[in-house]
Amino acid sequence: MTVFVILGLLFLALFIVVPLVEKHGKRHTPEELNKITRWIWPLVGIMLVLQLLNMAFF
């Protein structure tokens, strides 16, 4: 029962927070988005390698 309460609260917060962030959030230019996306895949790769090492040795 507790799990359903937690999930319900998370979805409620999601439905409240997402519209607020979309309404009041900063709009990014395509140049800024390119700069951000250039970093995403290397960071994901680093996180995957670190998680693999964590699972293998700890």
C-alpha positions in Angstrom: 0.0 0.0 0.0 2.8 2.4 0.8 4.3 1.9 -2.6 1.1 3.0 -4.2 1.0 6.1 -2.1 4.6 7.0 -3.0 4.0 6.4 -6.7 0.8 8.5 -6.5 2.7 11.4 -4.9 5.5 11.1 -7.5 3.0 11.3 -10.4 1.1 14.2 -8.8 4.4 16.1 -8.3 5.3 15.3 -11.9 2.1 16.7 -13.3 2.5 19.8 -11.2 6.3 20.4 -11.7 6.5 19.8 -15.5 4.1 22.5 -16.5 5.7 25.0 -14.2 9.1 24.3 -15.5 7.9 24.5 -19.1 6.2 27.8 -18.4 8.9 29.5 -16.4 12.0 27.7 -17.8 14.7 29.3 -19.9 14.6 28.8 -23.6 17.9 27.6 -25.1 19.3 28.6 -28.4 20.3 25.9 -30.9 24.0 26.7 -30.2 23.5 26.1 -26.5 21.6 22.9 -27.2 24.5 21.7 -29.4 27.0 22.4 -26.6 24.9 20.5 -24.1 24.3 17.5 -26.3 28.0 17.3 -27.1 28.6 16.3 -23.5 25.7 13.9 -23.0 27.0 10.8 -24.7 30.6 10.9 -23.2 29.0 11.3 -19.8 26.6 8.4 -20.3 29.6 6.3 -21.5 31.6 7.2 -18.4 28.7 6.4 -16.1 28.2 3.0 -17.8 31.8 2.1 -17.4 31.8 3.2 -13.7 28.6 1.2 -13.0 30.2 -1.8 -14.7 33.3 -1.5 -12.5 31.1 -1.0 -9.5 29.2 -4.2 -10.2 32.3 -6.2 -11.1 34.5 -5.3 -8.1 32.2 -4.1 -5.3 
